[in-house]
Amino acid sequence: MVLSQGTKNKKIVAQLATKGNELSMPEDFMKQPFVLEFLSLPENKPLKEKDLESKLIRHIEMFLLELGKGFMFVGSQQRITLNNTNYYVDMVFYNKILKAYILIDLKRRKLKPADSGQMNMYLNYYKTEINDTDDNLPIGIILCTEKDSIAAEYILSGLDNQIFAGQYTLCIPNKEKLIAEVKQVMKHDK
């Protein structure tokens, strides 16, 4: 990105070097991708969402560091009851900087259109039933193993609530794969 935007971006990089990373909007808090290497899970072994959640809770301090600044853990499998039907939010955090609840739904697969509807329902519930008057609107993060950027744009746009899709990986890619990805990005920017 620094190379692709020339002088304009050099000024931004210089500001970051002196001020640090300013976090003012919810999307500023979203890392891409989330690296969950601290869980020591084999990358190619099948894993259930519940097992991933359990591992994250056992390593909550490391997960909080991976999420970013200001996050506090509220709980896992937070029950929402609507019309005698129970739904469960995988993980709930509160961000004291944003003054907002952050709801995370874990997916061991690619992002699907139905995921945004489920998260939208959770956020509407939190907005109406859980938020205090001084809280900002809750934010939803759907963490999945794959996210097609174009499909994600259509899946997540047009909603009143702030819902983000984040991709996670269980390990940092090897050097060759990183070099290939950088070359691909640079070729695309030309």
C-alpha positions as CSV (number, residue, x, y, z in Angstrom):
1,M,0.0,0.0,0.0
2,V,2.9,2.4,0.7
3,L,4.3,1.8,-2.7
4,S,1.0,2.0,-4.5
5,Q,0.0,5.4,-3.2
6,G,3.4,7.1,-3.5
7,T,4.0,10.5,-1.8
8,K,0.6,10.8,-0.3
9,N,1.0,7.5,1.6
10,K,4.6,8.4,2.7
11,K,3.1,11.2,4.7
12,I,0.6,8.8,6.3
13,V,3.4,6.4,7.2
14,A,5.4,9.3,8.7
15,Q,2.4,10.3,10.8
16,L,2.0,6.7,12.0
17,A,5.7,6.6,13.0
18,T,5.3,9.7,15.2
19,K,1.8,9.4,16.5
20,G,1.2,5.6,16.4
21,N,-1.8,3.9,15.0
22,E,-4.9,6.0,15.7
23,L,-8.0,4.0,16.4
24,S,-11.2,6.0,16.0
25,M,-13.6,3.8,14.0
26,P,-14.6,0.2,14.5
27,E,-12.9,-1.0,11.3
28,D,-9.6,0.4,12.7
29,F,-9.8,-2.3,15.3
30,M,-10.2,-5.2,12.8
31,K,-7.0,-7.1,12.1
32,Q,-6.7,-9.0,8.9
33,P,-6.1,-11.9,9.2
34,F,-6.3,-13.0,12.8
35,V,-3.3,-15.3,13.5
36,L,-4.3,-17.9,16.0
37,E,-0.9,-19.7,16.0
38,F,-0.7,-19.5,19.8
39,L,-3.4,-22.2,20.0
40,S,-0.9,-24.8,18.5
41,L,-3.5,-26.4,16.4
42,P,-2.6,-28.5,13.4
43,E,-3.7,-26.6,10.3
44,N,-5.0,-29.5,8.3
45,K,-6.8,-31.4,11.1
46,P,-10.6,-31.0,11.2
47,L,-11.7,-28.9,14.1
48,K,-15.2,-28.1,15.5
49,E,-16.2,-24.5,16.2
50,K,-16.9,-25.5,19.8
51,D,-13.3,-26.9,20.1
52,L,-11.9,-23.7,18.6
53,E,-13.9,-21.6,21.1
54,S,-12.7,-23.7,24.0
55,K,-9.1,-23.3,23.0
56,L,-9.5,-19.6,22.6
57,I,-11.1,-19.3,26.0
58,R,-8.2,-21.3,27.6
59,H,-5.8,-18.8,25.9
60,I,-8.0,-15.7,26.4
61,E,-5.1,-13.4,27.3
62,M,-3.3,-14.2,24.0
63,F,-6.6,-13.9,22.1
64,L,-7.2,-10.5,23.7
65,L,-3.8,-9.4,22.5
66,E,-4.6,-10.6,19.0
67,L,-7.9,-8.7,19.0
68,G,-6.2,-5.4,19.8
69,K,-6.6,-2.5,22.3
70,G,-9.3,-2.1,24.8
71,F,-11.0,-5.5,24.7
72,M,-12.4,-7.1,27.8
73,F,-13.9,-10.6,27.9
74,V,-17.6,-10.8,28.8
75,G,-18.3,-14.5,28.2
76,S,-18.8,-17.4,25.8
77,Q,-22.0,-19.0,24.6
78,Q,-24.0,-16.0,25.8
79,R,-27.7,-17.0,25.5
80,I,-30.3,-14.9,23.7
81,T,-33.9,-16.1,24.1
82,L,-36.4,-14.9,21.6
83,N,-40.0,-16.3,21.6
84,N,-38.9,-19.4,23.7
85,T,-36.0,-20.2,21.3
86,N,-32.4,-20.0,22.5
87,Y,-29.6,-18.7,20.4
88,Y,-25.9,-18.5,21.6
89,V,-23.3,-15.9,20.7
90,D,-20.0,-17.7,20.6
91,M,-17.9,-15.0,22.3
92,V,-18.8,-11.6,23.7
93,F,-16.3,-8.8,24.5
94,Y,-16.6,-5.2,25.5
95,N,-14.3,-2.6,24.1
96,K,-13.7,0.2,26.6
97,I,-12.3,2.5,23.9
98,L,-15.2,2.1,21.6
99,K,-17.7,1.8,24.5
100,A,-19.3,-1.1,22.6
101,Y,-20.1,-4.7,22.9
102,I,-18.2,-6.9,20.4
103,L,-20.0,-10.1,19.4
104,I,-17.9,-12.8,17.7
105,D,-19.3,-15.7,15.8
106,L,-16.8,-18.4,14.9
107,K,-17.1,-20.3,11.6
108,R,-14.8,-23.3,10.6
109,R,-15.7,-22.6,7.0
110,K,-16.1,-19.9,4.3
111,L,-18.3,-16.9,5.1
112,K,-22.0,-17.6,4.0
113,P,-24.9,-15.1,3.4
114,A,-26.9,-16.6,6.3
115,D,-24.0,-15.7,8.8
116,S,-24.8,-12.0,8.4
117,G,-28.5,-12.5,9.2
118,Q,-27.6,-14.5,12.4
119,M,-25.2,-11.8,13.5
120,N,-27.6,-9.0,12.7
121,M,-30.2,-10.7,15.0
122,Y,-27.7,-10.9,17.8
123,L,-26.7,-7.2,17.4
124,N,-30.4,-6.1,17.3
125,Y,-30.9,-8.0,20.6
126,Y,-27.9,-6.5,22.3
127,K,-28.8,-3.0,21.0
128,T,-32.3,-3.3,22.5
129,E,-31.9,-5.5,25.6
130,I,-28.3,-5.3,26.8
131,N,-26.8,-1.9,25.9
132,D,-26.8,0.8,28.5
133,T,-27.7,4.4,27.5
134,D,-24.0,5.4,27.3
135,D,-22.9,2.4,25.2
136,N,-22.4,2.8,21.5
137,L,-24.0,0.3,19.1
138,P,-22.7,-3.2,19.4
139,I,-20.4,-4.5,16.7
140,G,-20.4,-8.0,15.1
141,I,-17.4,-9.9,13.9
142,I,-17.8,-13.2,12.0
143,L,-14.5,-15.0,12.1
144,C,-14.2,-17.6,9.3
145,T,-11.5,-19.6,7.7
146,E,-12.1,-18.1,4.2
147,K,-13.5,-14.8,3.1
148,D,-14.1,-13.8,-0.5
149,S,-13.8,-10.0,-0.4
150,I,-16.4,-9.4,-3.1
151,A,-18.9,-11.8,-1.7
152,A,-18.3,-10.4,1.8
153,E,-19.1,-6.9,0.5
154,Y,-22.5,-8.1,-0.8
155,I,-23.2,-10.2,2.3
156,L,-22.4,-7.4,4.8
157,S,-23.5,-4.2,3.1
158,G,-26.9,-2.7,3.4
159,L,-27.4,-3.6,7.1
160,D,-28.0,-1.0,9.8
161,N,-25.6,-2.8,12.2
162,Q,-21.8,-2.8,11.9
163,I,-20.8,-6.4,11.0
164,F,-17.4,-7.3,9.9
165,A,-16.0,-10.6,8.5
166,G,-12.5,-11.5,9.6
167,Q,-10.4,-14.3,8.3
168,Y,-8.3,-16.3,10.7
169,T,-5.4,-18.6,10.2
170,L,-4.0,-21.1,12.6
171,C,-0.4,-20.4,11.6
172,I,1.7,-17.8,9.8
173,P,2.2,-18.8,6.2
174,N,5.7,-20.0,5.2
175,K,8.1,-17.6,3.6
176,E,7.5,-18.9,0.0
177,K,3.8,-18.4,0.3
178,L,4.2,-14.8,1.7
179,I,6.5,-13.9,-1.1
180,A,4.1,-15.3,-3.7
181,E,1.2,-13.3,-2.1
182,V,3.3,-10.0,-2.2
183,K,4.2,-10.6,-5.8
184,Q,0.5,-11.2,-6.6
185,V,-0.5,-8.0,-4.9
186,M,2.2,-6.0,-6.6
187,K,1.3,-7.4,-10.0
188,H,-2.4,-6.5,-9.4
189,D,-1.5,-2.9,-8.4
190,K,0.4,-2.2,-11.7
